[in-house]
Amino acid sequence: LTTMTRVRDATAYLRDRTIDGMNAGAQLWTLMRDITLPPELALPQVHGKVAWIVRAIWEEHVGWFRYESTTELYDVPPSSVWPDVVDLVGGTGPLTERAASHVNAGRPLQALHLTDMILAHAPADPDALGVKRQALERLLAASGRENHSEVQWLEQEIENS
């Protein structure tokens, strides 16, 4: 196959698998994780990733409303209650400890969800920044450094944490 034919066929394949999953009621996050290209359609993922394309297809077809929460209809983001969570658990310490346990268990994305919450409440928290850096370094190592956009984003985030 020529490169352009392979790109066309890979795009059609991803679109079809994504729409099949949507029609089956699969969640966006599941489709992002599970849809892959077959070997005969494999392309280098230098600037984009299959999971990102799946998400773009999902959002192009479904739009901004994911049917996950009534709050999606309004202009108050989930982050608006992050300070409440920090206060309820007794400050940033318990959340930082939990984030660190996620990093140590090989779950850097869960750790980043928590450090986002902590750093929105206390942007200069050195412990949370350290855990965030560890999580980002794990993601960078796991990336295989194949995708330039992802690598540059992660390196910049590491530098800023």
MDAnalysis code that builds the backbone (N, CA, C; Angstrom):
import MDAnalysis as mda
import numpy as np

u = mda.Universe.empty(483, n_residues=161, atom_resindex=np.repeat(np.arange(161), 3), trajectory=True)
u.add_TopologyAttr("name", ["N", "CA", "C"] * 161)
u.add_TopologyAttr("resid", np.arange(1, 162))
u.add_TopologyAttr("resname", ["LEU", "THR", "THR", "MET", "THR", "ARG", "VAL", "ARG", "ASP", "ALA", "THR", "ALA", "TYR", "LEU", "ARG", "ASP", "ARG", "THR", "ILE", "ASP", "GLY", "MET", "ASN", "ALA", "GLY", "ALA", "GLN", "LEU", "TRP", "THR", "LEU", "MET", "ARG", "ASP", "ILE", "THR", "LEU", "PRO", "PRO", "GLU", "LEU", "ALA", "LEU", "PRO", "GLN", "VAL", "HIS", "GLY", "LYS", "VAL", "ALA", "TRP", "ILE", "VAL", "ARG", "ALA", "ILE", "TRP", "GLU", "GLU", "HIS", "VAL", "GLY", "TRP", "PHE", "ARG", "TYR", "GLU", "SER", "THR", "THR", "GLU", "LEU", "TYR", "ASP", "VAL", "PRO", "PRO", "SER", "SER", "VAL", "TRP", "PRO", "ASP", "VAL", "VAL", "ASP", "LEU", "VAL", "GLY", "GLY", "THR", "GLY", "PRO", "LEU", "THR", "GLU", "ARG", "ALA", "ALA", "SER", "HIS", "VAL", "ASN", "ALA", "GLY", "ARG", "PRO", "LEU", "GLN", "ALA", "LEU", "HIS", "LEU", "THR", "ASP", "MET", "ILE", "LEU", "ALA", "HIS", "ALA", "PRO", "ALA", "ASP", "PRO", "ASP", "ALA", "LEU", "GLY", "VAL", "LYS", "ARG", "GLN", "ALA", "LEU", "GLU", "ARG", "LEU", "LEU", "ALA", "ALA", "SER", "GLY", "ARG", "GLU", "ASN", "HIS", "SER", "GLU", "VAL", "GLN", "TRP", "LEU", "GLU", "GLN", "GLU", "ILE", "GLU", "ASN", "SER"])
u.atoms.positions = np.array([
    [0.834, -1.197, 0.000],
    [0.000, 0.000, 0.000],
    [0.872, 1.252, 0.000],
    [0.411, 2.248, -0.699],
    [1.118, 3.520, -0.634],
    [0.829, 4.171, 0.710],
    [1.642, 5.099, 1.096],
    [1.462, 5.764, 2.389],
    [0.096, 6.432, 2.481],
    [-0.297, 7.143, 1.454],
    [-1.588, 7.858, 1.502],
    [-2.760, 6.888, 1.557],
    [-2.658, 5.774, 0.860],
    [-3.718, 4.768, 0.910],
    [-3.798, 4.169, 2.313],
    [-2.654, 3.902, 2.905],
    [-2.629, 3.348, 4.265],
    [-3.222, 4.348, 5.266],
    [-2.879, 5.626, 5.123],
    [-3.449, 6.650, 6.009],
    [-4.968, 6.691, 5.852],
    [-5.439, 6.687, 4.604],
    [-6.887, 6.693, 4.359],
    [-7.554, 5.472, 4.985],
    [-6.979, 4.292, 4.754],
    [-7.570, 3.062, 5.268],
    [-7.512, 3.001, 6.796],
    [-6.417, 3.487, 7.361],
    [-6.294, 3.509, 8.829],
    [-7.321, 4.461, 9.435],
    [-7.499, 5.598, 8.806],
    [-8.484, 6.574, 9.291],
    [-9.889, 5.995, 9.234],
    [-10.220, 5.359, 8.126],
    [-11.547, 4.739, 7.981],
    [-11.730, 3.634, 9.016],
    [-10.692, 2.845, 9.236],
    [-10.755, 1.774, 10.223],
    [-11.026, 2.338, 11.620],
    [-10.279, 3.379, 11.997],
    [-10.460, 3.981, 13.321],
    [-11.852, 4.596, 13.460],
    [-12.309, 5.273, 12.421],
    [-13.649, 5.853, 12.453],
    [-14.703, 4.753, 12.643],
    [-14.588, 3.686, 11.872],
    [-15.572, 2.601, 11.958],
    [-15.547, 1.917, 13.325],
    [-14.357, 1.629, 13.847],
    [-14.270, 0.971, 15.165],
    [-14.799, 1.895, 16.270],
    [-14.499, 3.181, 16.151],
    [-14.982, 4.133, 17.160],
    [-16.503, 4.213, 17.129],
    [-17.074, 4.335, 15.967],
    [-18.540, 4.421, 15.857],
    [-19.183, 3.107, 16.283],
    [-18.573, 1.969, 15.942],
    [-19.087, 0.680, 16.422],
    [-19.120, 0.665, 17.954],
    [-18.041, 1.128, 18.564],
    [-17.980, 1.162, 20.027],
    [-18.992, 2.119, 20.622],
    [-19.164, 3.269, 19.994],
    [-20.160, 4.232, 20.466],
    [-21.554, 3.625, 20.405],
    [-21.858, 2.965, 19.288],
    [-23.173, 2.342, 19.129],
    [-23.389, 1.204, 20.115],
    [-22.307, 0.583, 20.560],
    [-22.399, -0.496, 21.550],
    [-22.466, 0.046, 22.978],
    [-22.351, 1.367, 23.126],
    [-22.440, 1.981, 24.444],
    [-21.133, 2.040, 25.208],
    [-20.018, 1.809, 24.535],
    [-18.716, 1.863, 25.219],
    [-18.379, 3.306, 25.584],
    [-17.686, 3.464, 26.699],
    [-17.257, 4.785, 27.130],
    [-16.061, 5.254, 26.300],
    [-15.935, 6.563, 26.180],
    [-14.825, 7.155, 25.449],
    [-13.490, 6.607, 25.929],
    [-13.290, 6.581, 27.237],
    [-12.000, 6.175, 27.804],
    [-11.678, 4.725, 27.437],
    [-12.699, 3.875, 27.393],
    [-12.513, 2.470, 27.014],
    [-12.082, 2.368, 25.563],
    [-12.754, 3.117, 24.698],
    [-12.399, 3.082, 23.278],
    [-10.988, 3.619, 23.059],
    [-10.624, 4.686, 23.755],
    [-9.269, 5.230, 23.626],
    [-8.231, 4.180, 24.010],
    [-8.543, 3.382, 25.010],
    [-7.601, 2.366, 25.486],
    [-7.585, 1.140, 24.574],
    [-8.744, 0.734, 24.063],
    [-8.853, -0.572, 23.419],
    [-8.707, -0.589, 21.897],
    [-9.005, 0.515, 21.243],
    [-8.926, 0.501, 19.783],
    [-7.477, 0.652, 19.344],
    [-7.048, -0.264, 18.511],
    [-5.700, -0.229, 17.944],
    [-5.804, -0.508, 16.442],
    [-4.770, -0.174, 15.731],
    [-4.722, -0.476, 14.303],
    [-4.192, -1.887, 14.099],
    [-4.739, -2.625, 13.147],
    [-4.158, -3.932, 12.818],
    [-2.785, -3.726, 12.171],
    [-1.932, -4.724, 12.234],
    [-0.564, -4.569, 11.714],
    [-0.496, -4.064, 10.273],
    [-1.416, -4.488, 9.441],
    [-1.344, -4.071, 8.033],
    [-1.679, -2.596, 7.827],
    [-2.262, -1.950, 8.845],
    [-2.576, -0.523, 8.758],
    [-1.721, 0.318, 9.695],
    [-0.785, -0.307, 10.372],
    [0.042, 0.408, 11.350],
    [0.791, 1.559, 10.687],
    [0.801, 2.672, 11.393],
    [1.502, 3.877, 10.951],
    [2.352, 4.389, 12.098],
    [3.450, 5.057, 11.789],
    [4.215, 5.675, 12.876],
    [3.355, 6.745, 13.564],
    [3.411, 6.778, 14.864],
    [2.620, 7.747, 15.622],
    [3.543, 8.863, 16.115],
    [4.121, 9.569, 15.165],
    [5.137, 10.562, 15.467],
    [4.536, 11.852, 16.022],
    [3.412, 12.295, 15.481],
    [2.805, 13.544, 15.952],
    [1.398, 13.351, 16.503],
    [0.795, 12.258, 16.264],
    [-0.532, 11.949, 16.782],
    [-0.505, 10.536, 17.318],
    [-1.559, 10.159, 18.005],
    [-1.645, 8.815, 18.548],
    [-3.028, 8.274, 18.232],
    [-3.120, 6.967, 18.104],
    [-4.402, 6.343, 17.811],
    [-5.443, 6.763, 18.848],
    [-5.089, 6.755, 20.114],
    [-6.058, 7.126, 21.159],
    [-6.561, 8.557, 20.969],
    [-5.702, 9.449, 20.532],
    [-6.114, 10.838, 20.309],
    [-7.063, 10.938, 19.126],
    [-6.812, 10.134, 18.085],
    [-7.692, 10.132, 16.916],
    [-9.053, 9.569, 17.295],
    [-9.058, 8.499, 18.082],
    [-10.321, 7.930, 18.553],
    [-11.112, 8.985, 19.321],
    [-10.445, 9.710, 20.187],
    [-11.134, 10.755, 20.954],
    [-11.672, 11.855, 20.034],
    [-10.891, 12.257, 19.044],
    [-11.347, 13.290, 18.118],
    [-12.568, 12.813, 17.332],
    [-12.559, 11.565, 16.905],
    [-13.713, 11.011, 16.186],
    [-14.925, 10.994, 17.100],
    [-14.740, 10.534, 18.322],
    [-15.837, 10.491, 19.305],
    [-16.441, 11.880, 19.467],
    [-15.588, 12.856, 19.745],
    [-16.084, 14.204, 20.023],
    [-16.671, 14.861, 18.779],
    [-16.159, 14.517, 17.612],
    [-16.736, 15.051, 16.378],
    [-18.158, 14.534, 16.179],
    [-18.385, 13.283, 16.535],
    [-19.697, 12.673, 16.308],
    [-20.669, 12.868, 17.459],
    [-20.166, 12.845, 18.677],
    [-21.041, 12.985, 19.840],
    [-21.131, 14.433, 20.282],
    [-20.033, 15.147, 20.139],
    [-20.004, 16.520, 20.596],
    [-19.503, 16.612, 22.021],
    [-19.777, 17.726, 22.638],
    [-19.221, 18.048, 23.951],
    [-19.927, 17.341, 25.101],
    [-21.128, 16.846, 24.893],
    [-21.894, 16.234, 25.993],
    [-21.683, 14.727, 25.967],
    [-21.082, 14.200, 27.030],
    [-20.765, 12.768, 27.094],
    [-21.827, 11.942, 27.809],
    [-22.830, 12.586, 28.356],
    [-23.911, 11.884, 29.069],
    [-23.419, 11.210, 30.346],
    [-22.370, 11.765, 30.937],
    [-21.819, 11.206, 32.168],
    [-22.324, 11.924, 33.411],
    [-22.661, 13.204, 33.287],
    [-23.075, 13.977, 34.454],
    [-23.912, 15.169, 34.018],
    [-24.917, 15.464, 34.796],
    [-25.734, 16.652, 34.549],
    [-24.864, 17.900, 34.511],
    [-23.781, 17.901, 35.278],
    [-22.935, 19.088, 35.350],
    [-22.300, 19.450, 34.012],
    [-22.247, 18.507, 33.077],
    [-21.694, 18.809, 31.758],
    [-22.515, 19.878, 31.036],
    [-23.749, 20.055, 31.437],
    [-24.633, 21.027, 30.793],
    [-24.353, 22.463, 31.227],
    [-23.535, 22.625, 32.243],
    [-23.354, 23.934, 32.848],
    [-21.901, 24.376, 32.826],
    [-21.674, 25.613, 33.259],
    [-20.357, 26.234, 33.134],
    [-19.481, 26.129, 34.385],
    [-19.787, 25.193, 35.266],
    [-18.973, 25.016, 36.473],
    [-18.196, 23.703, 36.328],
    [-16.870, 23.780, 36.168],
    [-16.070, 22.567, 35.947],
    [-15.887, 21.759, 37.228],
    [-15.559, 20.476, 37.089],
    [-15.295, 19.652, 38.283],
    [-14.227, 20.267, 39.187],
    [-13.269, 20.953, 38.599],
    [-12.190, 21.543, 39.402],
    [-12.688, 22.595, 40.382],
    [-13.911, 23.071, 40.212],
    [-14.431, 24.082, 41.140],
    [-14.614, 23.538, 42.559],
    [-14.712, 22.213, 42.702],
    [-14.875, 21.631, 44.044],
    [-13.607, 20.950, 44.552],
    [-12.531, 21.038, 43.798],
    [-11.282, 20.445, 44.272],
    [-10.849, 21.006, 45.618],
    [-10.955, 22.318, 45.861],
    [-10.584, 22.810, 47.197],
    [-11.428, 22.177, 48.308],
    [-12.679, 21.872, 48.019],
    [-13.516, 21.202, 49.016],
    [-12.942, 19.834, 49.360],
    [-12.518, 19.099, 48.354],
    [-11.956, 17.766, 48.582],
    [-10.676, 17.875, 49.397],
    [-9.819, 18.824, 49.047],
    [-8.569, 19.022, 49.794],
    [-8.890, 19.317, 51.257],
    [-9.861, 20.195, 51.495],
    [-10.239, 20.523, 52.875],
    [-10.823, 19.320, 53.600],
    [-11.669, 18.555, 52.934],
    [-12.327, 17.415, 53.566],
    [-11.363, 16.306, 53.966],
    [-10.261, 16.142, 53.220],
    [-9.299, 15.094, 53.570],
    [-8.235, 15.603, 54.538],
    [-8.344, 16.854, 54.941],
    [-7.423, 17.386, 55.930],
    [-6.193, 18.044, 55.336],
    [-6.289, 18.546, 54.125],
    [-5.170, 19.253, 53.506],
    [-4.534, 18.451, 52.387],
    [-3.435, 18.970, 51.891],
    [-2.789, 18.367, 50.727],
    [-2.021, 17.086, 51.051],
    [-1.622, 16.921, 52.297],
    [-0.803, 15.768, 52.682],
    [-1.397, 14.418, 52.312],
    [-2.632, 14.117, 52.742],
    [-3.210, 12.811, 52.405],
    [-3.352, 12.574, 50.904],
    [-3.689, 13.621, 50.161],
    [-3.812, 13.462, 48.713],
    [-2.445, 13.244, 48.063],
    [-1.442, 13.923, 48.572],
    [-0.089, 13.741, 48.038],
    [0.396, 12.320, 48.315],
    [0.127, 11.824, 49.504],
    [0.497, 10.443, 49.836],
    [-0.200, 9.453, 48.913],
    [-1.485, 9.674, 48.663],
    [-2.229, 8.778, 47.775],
    [-1.687, 8.880, 46.349],
    [-1.372, 10.090, 45.901],
    [-0.804, 10.265, 44.566],
    [0.524, 9.516, 44.455],
    [1.347, 9.609, 45.491],
    [2.630, 8.901, 45.493],
    [2.413, 7.393, 45.432],
    [1.393, 6.912, 46.132],
    [1.125, 5.464, 46.091],
    [0.689, 5.036, 44.694],
    [-0.027, 5.898, 43.984],
    [-0.388, 5.591, 42.595],
    [0.859, 5.521, 41.716],
    [1.767, 6.474, 41.883],
    [3.007, 6.446, 41.098],
    [3.756, 5.153, 41.374],
    [3.892, 4.818, 42.649],
    [4.647, 3.618, 43.033],
    [3.993, 2.338, 42.537],
    [2.684, 2.370, 42.334],
    [1.958, 1.196, 41.841],
    [1.850, 1.190, 40.316],
    [2.527, 2.140, 39.665],
    [2.512, 2.166, 38.209],
    [1.266, 2.792, 37.606],
    [0.620, 3.685, 38.347],
    [-0.588, 4.373, 37.867],
    [-0.347, 5.884, 37.833],
    [0.549, 6.343, 36.949],
    [0.889, 7.767, 36.939],
    [-0.279, 8.678, 36.568],
    [-1.203, 8.212, 35.762],
    [-2.323, 9.082, 35.392],
    [-3.243, 9.348, 36.580],
    [-3.479, 8.341, 37.399],
    [-4.267, 8.563, 38.607],
    [-3.541, 9.534, 39.533],
    [-2.232, 9.392, 39.611],
    [-1.443, 10.321, 40.424],
    [-1.597, 11.746, 39.912],
    [-1.563, 11.925, 38.591],
    [-1.701, 13.274, 38.031],
    [-3.083, 13.864, 38.287],
    [-4.115, 13.028, 38.269],
    [-5.444, 13.549, 38.613],
    [-5.420, 14.149, 40.022],
    [-4.766, 13.462, 40.942],
    [-4.695, 13.969, 42.316],
    [-3.783, 15.179, 42.430],
    [-2.636, 15.151, 41.766],
    [-1.754, 16.310, 41.879],
    [-2.367, 17.538, 41.216],
    [-3.162, 17.345, 40.163],
    [-3.881, 18.492, 39.586],
    [-4.774, 19.131, 40.641],
    [-5.448, 18.294, 41.409],
    [-6.338, 18.775, 42.460],
    [-5.547, 19.522, 43.540],
    [-4.458, 18.938, 43.956],
    [-3.636, 19.545, 45.011],
    [-3.061, 20.877, 44.547],
    [-2.488, 20.877, 43.342],
    [-1.790, 22.074, 42.858],
    [-2.751, 23.194, 42.484],
    [-4.001, 22.868, 42.200],
    [-4.992, 23.922, 42.005],
    [-5.260, 24.627, 43.331],
    [-5.132, 23.888, 44.418],
    [-5.364, 24.415, 45.767],
    [-4.094, 25.087, 46.315],
    [-2.948, 24.481, 46.045],
    [-1.666, 24.980, 46.575],
    [-0.609, 24.844, 45.476],
    [-0.535, 25.798, 44.549],
    [0.310, 25.679, 43.350],
    [1.802, 25.445, 43.592],
    [2.307, 25.843, 44.730],
    [3.745, 25.693, 44.993],
    [4.058, 24.544, 45.949],
    [3.093, 23.677, 46.238],
    [3.298, 22.576, 47.179],
    [4.464, 21.702, 46.692],
    [5.605, 21.723, 47.400],
    [6.793, 21.022, 46.906],
    [6.610, 19.508, 46.845],
    [5.898, 18.938, 47.793],
    [5.693, 17.488, 47.782],
    [4.832, 17.069, 46.594],
    [3.756, 17.819, 46.355],
    [2.879, 17.503, 45.226],
    [3.622, 17.696, 43.902],
    [4.440, 18.747, 43.817],
    [5.222, 18.967, 42.604],
    [6.200, 17.813, 42.362],
    [6.781, 17.303, 43.441],
    [7.689, 16.161, 43.314],
    [6.991, 14.909, 42.825],
    [5.799, 14.649, 43.359],
    [5.031, 13.481, 42.919],
    [4.593, 13.663, 41.465],
    [4.178, 14.886, 41.129],
    [3.795, 15.157, 39.742],
    [4.968, 14.875, 38.808],
    [6.148, 15.331, 39.177],
    [7.339, 15.101, 38.356],
    [7.588, 13.596, 38.181],
    [7.475, 12.840, 39.257],
    [7.677, 11.388, 39.170],
    [6.670, 10.750, 38.225],
    [5.413, 11.175, 38.328],
    [4.374, 10.622, 37.456],
    [4.659, 10.959, 35.996],
    [5.059, 12.199, 35.742],
    [5.375, 12.617, 34.378],
    [6.580, 11.857, 33.833],
    [7.572, 11.640, 34.679],
    [8.750, 10.887, 34.253],
    [8.384, 9.451, 33.914],
    [7.458, 8.870, 34.679],
    [6.982, 7.514, 34.372],
    [6.265, 7.490, 33.026],
    [5.418, 8.486, 32.790],
    [4.717, 8.552, 31.504],
    [5.699, 8.712, 30.352],
    [6.703, 9.558, 30.542],
    [7.696, 9.764, 29.499],
    [8.454, 8.467, 29.212],
    [8.849, 7.765, 30.250],
    [9.559, 6.497, 30.062],
    [8.674, 5.471, 29.353],
    [7.405, 5.443, 29.705],
    [6.475, 4.480, 29.099],
    [6.113, 4.848, 27.665],
    [6.326, 6.092, 27.285],
    [5.923, 6.552, 25.956],
    [6.752, 5.946, 24.835],
    [7.943, 5.482, 25.148],
    [8.833, 4.989, 24.115],
    [9.434, 6.109, 23.283],
    [9.094, 7.336, 23.640],
    [9.601, 8.542, 22.980],
    [9.333, 8.539, 21.479],
    [8.267, 7.836, 21.070],
    [7.933, 7.737, 19.651],
    [7.177, 8.964, 19.156],
    [6.286, 9.486, 19.986],
    [5.415, 10.574, 19.557],
    [6.012, 11.908, 19.990],
    [6.422, 12.710, 19.017],
    [7.099, 13.973, 19.319],
    [6.227, 14.929, 20.127],
    [4.961, 15.006, 19.797],
    [4.064, 15.922, 20.515],
    [3.947, 15.527, 21.979],
    [3.766, 14.241, 22.231],
    [3.657, 13.754, 23.604],
    [4.957, 13.973, 24.368],
    [6.077, 13.642, 23.742],
    [7.381, 13.791, 24.395],
    [7.639, 15.252, 24.747],
    [7.396, 16.143, 23.803],
    [7.632, 17.562, 24.067],
    [6.726, 18.069, 25.185],
    [5.471, 17.648, 25.184],
    [4.544, 18.065, 26.245],
    [5.054, 17.575, 27.600],
    [5.379, 16.287, 27.676],
    [5.832, 15.726, 28.954],
    [7.129, 16.359, 29.421],
    [8.074, 16.556, 28.514],
    [9.336, 17.188, 28.913],
    [9.106, 18.603, 29.443],
    [8.216, 19.349, 28.800],
    [7.908, 20.705, 29.255],
    [7.229, 20.671, 30.623],
    [6.324, 19.745, 30.815],
    [5.656, 19.624, 32.109],
    [6.651, 19.242, 33.211],
    [7.575, 18.343, 32.888],
    [8.598, 17.952, 33.869],
    [9.454, 19.158, 34.229],
    [9.852, 19.916, 33.227],
    [10.671, 21.109, 33.467],
    [9.938, 22.123, 34.349],
    [8.653, 22.223, 34.203],
    [7.866, 23.214, 34.955],
    [7.373, 22.706, 36.308],
    [7.651, 21.461, 36.630],
    [7.160, 20.950, 37.927],
    [8.266, 20.888, 38.958],
])
